[in-house]
């Protein structure tokens, strides 16, 4: 056992904790920063599906290690924090060490949600833990012996994992309880095309279906398939449960911090916990607030965690920089094969359900010019605006490698509360090998303005 002191203690080494530490080191020089994480090797969360196909190895998907963190001014220690004494500002490790701190950052992340499906305990049933040892076992021992895989859940993880595993000539089935894959993130104009693309790759998609039971094989300890409601059986020797995640909140509970309705730590706009301003919470363990409605809830994304980490770091010792969290917009991007899809903000259905009257603009074009330019892809852009104010509420992109940055651009415009009339007059660069000849976001916005002006001109 040993006791030591630090200025800033960060519990958790994912994107939120990492950016908290790096930003603190930049904005508050001279402060001692200590990061505690459970394993020496930490994974880049968004890269996990690609370990099994594109990357071809778990060691190619690692976050900065001890030497890199030390160079950035962060002392990395491996272990687990078992409790927090808020009154005395002391964290206790499982090995008995005590760490006193001035500021504490909770970045404990999330854990996969496993529904109470009978058979979930069978060998060969797995989830995606952000854990090096667990994923190393999957990569080395589980996946190489798999001939048929069933994925329960058709969100980003399920879709990307399916395409990567299919590259290994493994038969893949996706079972999704909603009518379509990715239906919470995209409108039908996009998710139908993603489903068709996956089917073209030989991936079997079962939508509007629910797994009733995970079945055992001849060896009663091993998985042999799944039974869907309605009686259909799909044989499989491995099952991935990718339904979603839940915040890891055990430490927050022991510290007596208030939790929101989703089980995450309640924070203010500067990521400070409501009960103890010297304790910050970032990433999946911190409660999200919707950008548009201010209601609790929002996507648990590495990009959101990184943004929250930067906010916490800048405001670690004072609010002088006035950087605050204006709410969760949810900016996504994914890719299967050479088809990329991205989104930010609301879908049309979500906007209508929230109560907005909307206008939807669309544009199709190429991401390079002229069309004969190598590596040119078609881009489809779909934007959702509030009908009265013409404020941008959301957008979706289907295309090639430029998709991620276009989704980022849409997210930036939403967060800055930009209107269609402002977007239409933006000046953007043009280059045959780097951009479209006509910017897809501007073109989709022009489509909305045409609709708006037509409506204004109508008699009565």
C-alpha positions, 0 to 999 in steps of 0.5 A: 500500500502507498499514498500519493497526491496528484492535482488532477486524477482521471479514472478511465482512459478512453476518449473522454478521459484522454482528452480531459488529461491532454486538454488540462495539460495544455491549459493548466501547465504545471498541474500534476495529472494522473490517469488510472485505467485497468489495462496497460493497453487501451483500445480506440473504441470506433476501431474495434469492428475493424480489428477482425477484418481491415486492421487484422490485429488488435495491436493496431487499434491502440490509444496512446500508451504510457510513454506517449502519455508521459510525454504529454504530461500525464502519469499513467497507472494501471489498476482499479479504483474501488471507492471515492471519499468526496469529503477528503478528496481521496480515491482508494485503489483495489490494492489499498493505495490511496490517491488524494486529488484536487480535481477528479474526472470520472471517465468510467465509460459504459458496458454492453447491455445484455437482455435477459435472453435465455441461453445468453450464458452459452460459450460462443455468445459474446459482446463488444467490451472495450477491453484488450484481453477480452477482444484478444480472446475473440480475435485469437480463439473465437472468431477463427473457429466461427463458420456462422455468426448471428449478430443481434442488433442492427446499429452501427456496431452490428452493421460494421462488424457484420461487414468486417466478419464477412470478409473472413468468409464467415456466414453472417446474419443480422437480427434487428427488432426494428423494421430496418437497420440504422432506423434510429439514425437515418431516414429510409432514403439512406437505410434502405440503400445500406441494407441493399448494399449488405445483402449484395455482400452476402449478409443476411438481414432479418428485420422486424424480428426478435431473438426468443432464445439462444439455442445450445449445440450438441455440446450443451455448453456451446451455442448452436443457433438462435430461435426467432419469435415465430419459430424460425431457427438460424444455425450459428456457432457464435452470437454477437449481442450488439444491442447497446450499452449502459453507463458504468456508474458504480463509482459514482454511486459509492461517491453519492453523486446524483444519477439521471434517469438513464443511470449516468452522472448528472453534470452541468454545462462545464461537465462538473457534477451537480453534487461536487464541482471539483468532480467532473464526469465525461463520456458514456458515464456522464448524462447527456442532454439533447441539443434541441429539446434539453431533455435527458438522453443522447447517443453515447459516442466517442466523439461526444466523449472527446468533446466533453473531455475538452470542455472539462480540461479547459474548465478544470480550475476556472470557468474563464474560457467559457467553453460549455456543453450546449447539448448532444447533437449526435454526429455519426459516421460509418462505412461498409466496404466502399459505402460510407454513411454519416448523420448529424442531428435529427432525422425527419421522423425524429423532428416531426415526432418532436413537434417541428414542422419541417422542410427536407432538401436533397442533392445528388452529385459527385465528390470530385470533378470531372466525373472521370477523376479517379476514386470519384463517388456519388454523394447523396445529401439530405438536410432537415430544416425547421419550416418557420425559422429555416434553422438546420435540424439534421442531415444525412450523407451517403457517399465515399471517403468525404462522408465523415467530414460532411457529417462533421460539417453538418454537426458544426452548422447545427451547433452554431444554429445556422439557417438555410439562408446563411448556408446558401451564401457560404463560400467553399473551396473547389478542387477537382481531386478534393471536393465536389464541383457543387457542395452537396450541403449548399445544393440541398439547402438551395432545394429547401429554399426553393420550396420555402420561396414557392410556399411563400409565393402561393396565394392565400 
